[in-house]
Amino acid sequence: MLFFGILLFFLQDTEAYHFTHGCYVQKRIEQVASRTKVLNFQLHKTKKVERRILRNLDQIYADLKTVTSREDKAYLAQQVDALQKQLQKTRLTKRTILRKMRNVTDNLSGAEREKIVRQNRLEHYVTHHKTNIYSEFEGAQNNLLRLENIYAVRAAKKISTYYAKIAYKNYRLRGITKSKKLKKLIRKTAKKTFLAVYKKATKIIEKETLRLGDVTLVENVLKRKIERMIQNAKFKYQVIKHKKSITKLIGKELAYRAARHI
């Protein structure tokens, strides 16, 4: 009697057990657990490679301060470039693995998902939608957007303004003086320049973000590159602006030299 009572208790407990599943769902759970385990192993290997590259970079940066020979510095600079490219690829691989891990674990919900997360110690990566890799990715996108709004838009506006002025001078020199046609041509030039500069600036931002990683370093590099682009446009405008006066000065100088030889 006692035996049947215990058996009945276990049967009732099994029927009420929340985590029993059908064959299909159980198979899916096992697939998710297995795939997550493989991805976790790949992630650890990738992070190990990343740490090794960072150690090598630190060592080379220290060596650059030590050597004085130009050849040695050039050789070490080549090594830095090679390691930076490797680091970029490794970080892209890490991000890809983390995204895959997120997608795999999102095939389940509730307690089963949390169970797999705990078993593989993935709390740091996939526990909540507003933490870790999600927030890292979201933060990176926000930083990119901020840099684009500050630097890409600023550069595009300034450079397109200079090119519009250059276009105005060039079209006037060609004899185009009609107000409507001139405005249309200048507006077209400004728009084309704005889009081209914005595209170029965003590519620089993405490239430097992947290469350097740190937002402050990226911002410092951007300031220099964007300023150089603006100064080049300004120089071109100054050349066009003073083209007539320069031509006159050159003509006077040549006439003066010719007069001296007579």
C-alpha positions as CSV (number, residue, x, y, z in Angstrom):
1,M,0.0,0.0,0.0
2,L,2.8,2.3,0.9
3,F,4.6,1.4,-2.4
4,F,1.5,2.3,-4.5
5,G,1.2,5.6,-2.5
6,I,4.7,6.6,-3.3
7,L,4.3,5.6,-7.0
8,L,1.1,7.7,-7.2
9,F,2.9,10.6,-5.6
10,F,5.7,10.5,-8.2
11,L,3.2,10.1,-11.1
12,Q,1.3,13.1,-10.0
13,D,4.5,15.1,-9.6
14,T,5.6,14.1,-13.1
15,E,2.3,15.2,-14.6
16,A,2.5,18.5,-12.8
17,Y,6.2,19.0,-13.7
18,H,6.4,22.2,-15.8
19,F,9.5,21.2,-17.7
20,T,8.3,18.1,-19.5
21,H,8.2,18.5,-23.3
22,G,7.2,16.6,-26.3
23,C,9.8,14.9,-28.6
24,Y,10.0,17.8,-31.1
25,V,10.6,20.5,-28.4
26,Q,13.0,18.3,-26.5
27,K,15.0,17.8,-29.6
28,R,15.0,21.5,-30.2
29,I,16.2,22.1,-26.6
30,E,19.1,19.6,-27.1
31,Q,20.0,21.3,-30.4
32,V,20.1,24.7,-28.8
33,A,22.2,23.4,-25.9
34,S,24.7,21.7,-28.2
35,R,25.0,24.6,-30.6
36,T,25.4,27.1,-27.7
37,K,28.2,24.9,-26.2
38,V,30.0,24.9,-29.5
39,L,29.7,28.7,-29.9
40,N,30.8,29.2,-26.4
41,F,34.0,27.2,-27.1
42,Q,34.6,29.2,-30.3
43,L,34.1,32.4,-28.3
44,H,36.7,31.4,-25.7
45,K,39.2,30.6,-28.5
46,T,38.6,33.9,-30.2
47,K,39.0,35.9,-27.0
48,K,42.2,34.0,-26.3
49,V,43.5,35.1,-29.8
50,E,42.4,38.7,-29.1
51,R,44.3,38.8,-25.8
52,R,47.4,37.4,-27.5
53,I,47.3,40.1,-30.2
54,L,46.8,42.9,-27.6
55,R,49.8,41.6,-25.6
56,N,51.9,41.6,-28.8
57,L,50.7,45.2,-29.7
58,D,51.6,46.4,-26.2
59,Q,55.1,44.9,-26.5
60,I,55.7,46.4,-30.0
61,Y,54.5,49.9,-28.8
62,A,57.0,49.6,-25.9
63,D,59.7,48.6,-28.4
64,L,59.0,51.6,-30.6
65,K,59.9,53.9,-27.7
66,T,63.2,52.0,-27.3
67,V,64.6,51.9,-30.8
68,T,66.1,54.9,-32.6
69,S,67.0,53.4,-36.0
70,R,64.7,54.4,-38.9
71,E,64.8,50.8,-40.3
72,D,63.8,49.3,-36.9
73,K,60.9,51.8,-36.5
74,A,59.7,51.1,-40.1
75,Y,59.8,47.3,-39.4
76,L,57.9,47.6,-36.1
77,A,55.3,49.9,-37.8
78,Q,54.7,47.2,-40.4
79,Q,54.2,44.7,-37.6
80,V,51.7,47.1,-35.8
81,D,49.7,47.4,-39.1
82,A,49.6,43.6,-39.5
83,L,48.5,43.1,-35.9
84,Q,45.8,45.8,-36.1
85,K,44.3,44.1,-39.2
86,Q,44.4,40.7,-37.3
87,L,42.7,42.4,-34.3
88,Q,40.0,43.9,-36.5
89,K,39.2,40.5,-38.0
90,T,39.2,38.8,-34.5
91,R,36.8,41.4,-33.1
92,L,34.5,41.0,-36.1
93,T,34.6,37.2,-35.6
94,K,33.8,37.7,-31.9
95,R,30.8,39.9,-32.6
96,T,29.5,37.4,-35.2
97,I,29.8,34.5,-32.7
98,L,28.0,36.6,-30.0
99,R,25.2,37.4,-32.5
100,K,24.8,33.8,-33.4
101,M,24.8,32.8,-29.7
102,R,22.0,35.4,-29.1
103,N,20.0,34.1,-32.0
104,V,20.4,30.4,-31.0
105,T,19.3,31.0,-27.4
106,D,16.4,33.1,-28.6
107,N,14.9,29.9,-30.1
108,L,13.8,29.1,-26.5
109,S,12.1,31.2,-23.9
110,G,11.5,31.1,-20.1
111,A,13.1,28.6,-17.8
112,E,14.6,26.3,-20.5
113,R,16.5,29.2,-22.0
114,E,17.8,30.3,-18.6
115,K,18.8,26.8,-17.8
116,I,21.0,26.5,-20.9
117,V,22.4,30.0,-20.2
118,R,23.4,28.9,-16.7
119,Q,24.8,25.6,-17.8
120,N,27.1,27.2,-20.3
121,R,27.8,30.3,-18.1
122,L,26.5,32.7,-20.7
123,E,24.8,35.2,-18.3
124,H,27.4,37.8,-19.3
125,Y,26.3,37.6,-23.0
126,V,22.7,36.6,-23.4
127,T,20.7,36.8,-20.2
128,H,18.7,40.0,-20.9
129,H,17.9,41.9,-24.0
130,K,19.1,45.2,-22.6
131,T,22.5,44.0,-21.4
132,N,26.0,43.0,-22.6
133,I,26.3,42.3,-26.4
134,Y,23.0,44.0,-27.1
135,S,23.9,47.1,-25.2
136,E,27.5,46.9,-26.6
137,F,26.2,46.8,-30.1
138,E,23.5,49.5,-29.4
139,G,26.2,51.7,-27.8
140,A,28.6,51.3,-30.7
141,Q,25.8,52.3,-33.1
142,N,24.9,55.3,-31.0
143,N,28.6,56.3,-31.0
144,L,28.8,56.0,-34.8
145,L,25.6,58.0,-35.2
146,R,27.0,60.7,-32.9
147,L,30.3,60.9,-34.7
148,E,28.5,61.0,-38.1
149,N,26.2,63.9,-36.9
150,I,29.2,65.9,-35.5
151,Y,32.0,65.3,-38.0
152,A,30.5,63.9,-41.3
153,V,27.7,66.4,-41.4
154,R,30.0,69.3,-40.4
155,A,32.6,68.4,-43.0
156,A,29.9,67.9,-45.7
157,K,28.3,71.3,-45.0
158,K,31.6,73.2,-44.9
159,I,33.1,71.6,-48.0
160,S,29.9,71.8,-50.0
161,T,29.8,75.5,-49.2
162,Y,33.3,76.0,-50.5
163,Y,32.6,73.9,-53.7
164,A,29.5,75.9,-54.3
165,K,31.6,79.1,-54.2
166,I,34.1,77.5,-56.5
167,A,31.3,76.5,-58.9
168,Y,30.0,80.0,-58.9
169,K,33.4,81.4,-59.8
170,N,34.0,78.8,-62.5
171,Y,30.5,79.2,-64.1
172,R,30.9,83.0,-64.1
173,L,34.3,82.6,-65.9
174,R,32.6,80.4,-68.5
175,G,30.1,83.2,-69.1
176,I,27.1,81.7,-67.4
177,T,25.4,84.8,-65.8
178,K,21.7,84.0,-65.9
179,S,20.5,83.9,-62.3
180,K,18.1,80.9,-62.5
181,K,20.5,78.7,-64.4
182,L,23.5,79.7,-62.1
183,K,21.5,78.9,-59.0
184,K,20.4,75.5,-60.3
185,L,24.0,74.5,-61.3
186,I,25.4,75.7,-57.9
187,R,22.7,73.9,-56.0
188,K,23.4,70.7,-58.0
189,T,27.2,71.0,-57.3
190,A,26.6,71.6,-53.6
191,K,24.3,68.6,-53.2
192,K,26.6,66.3,-55.1
193,T,29.6,67.5,-53.0
194,F,27.6,67.1,-49.7
195,L,26.7,63.5,-50.4
196,A,30.2,62.6,-51.6
197,V,31.9,64.1,-48.6
198,Y,29.3,62.7,-46.2
199,K,29.8,59.2,-47.7
200,K,33.6,59.5,-47.5
201,A,33.5,60.8,-43.9
202,T,31.2,57.9,-42.7
203,K,33.6,55.4,-44.3
204,I,36.5,57.0,-42.4
205,I,34.4,56.8,-39.2
206,E,33.6,53.1,-39.7
207,K,37.2,52.2,-40.6
208,E,38.7,54.0,-37.7
209,T,36.1,52.6,-35.3
210,L,37.0,49.1,-36.3
211,R,40.7,49.8,-36.3
212,L,41.0,51.6,-33.0
213,G,37.9,50.6,-31.0
214,D,38.1,53.4,-28.5
215,V,35.8,56.3,-29.2
216,T,38.2,58.9,-27.9
217,L,41.0,57.7,-30.2
218,V,38.6,57.6,-33.1
219,E,37.4,61.1,-32.4
220,N,41.0,62.5,-32.3
221,V,41.8,60.8,-35.6
222,L,38.6,62.1,-37.1
223,K,39.3,65.7,-36.1
224,R,42.6,65.7,-37.9
225,K,41.3,64.0,-41.1
226,I,38.1,66.1,-41.3
227,E,40.0,69.3,-40.7
228,R,42.5,68.3,-43.5
229,M,39.6,67.8,-45.9
230,I,38.1,71.2,-45.0
231,Q,41.4,72.9,-45.4
232,N,42.0,71.4,-48.8
233,A,38.6,72.6,-50.0
234,K,39.3,76.0,-48.5
235,F,42.6,76.2,-50.3
236,K,41.0,75.3,-53.6
237,Y,38.5,78.1,-53.1
238,Q,41.2,80.6,-52.2
239,V,43.1,79.7,-55.4
240,I,39.9,80.3,-57.5
241,K,39.0,83.4,-55.6
242,H,42.4,85.1,-56.2
243,K,42.9,83.6,-59.7
244,K,42.4,87.0,-61.5
245,S,44.6,88.9,-59.1
246,I,47.3,86.2,-59.2
247,T,47.2,86.3,-63.1
248,K,47.5,90.1,-63.1
249,L,50.4,89.9,-60.6
250,I,52.2,87.3,-62.7
251,G,51.6,89.4,-65.9
252,K,53.0,92.5,-64.2
253,E,56.1,90.5,-63.0
254,L,56.7,89.1,-66.4
255,A,56.3,92.5,-68.0
256,Y,58.7,94.0,-65.4
257,R,61.3,91.3,-66.1
258,A,61.0,91.8,-69.8
259,A,61.5,95.5,-69.5
260,R,64.7,95.0,-67.5
261,H,66.2,92.9,-70.3
262,I,65.5,95.5,-73.0
